[in-house]
């Protein structure tokens, strides 16, 4: 299983955009389609809201392939 850590410098990122910046899909639309398949979990629960707000401290899992830990970017 691949494990990724992503830092965001905003309050949240839309789930479909997170999948895009992690390189799991080519576009936000493809991210929405991936979420619609039902294989994406947020904090261990199936997530079907394509633009769910993902905040630092949350974990996203795609099937049994990828786990993404979302962290806050260090303040400058």
PyMOL commands that set and color helices and strands:
alter all, ss='L'
color gray80, all
select helices_A, chain A and resi 15-21+28-36
alter helices_A, ss='H'
color red, helices_A
select strands_A, chain A and resi 2-8+13-14+40-42+45-46+53-54+59-62+66-72
alter strands_A, ss='S'
color yellow, strands_A
deselect
rebuild
show_as cartoon
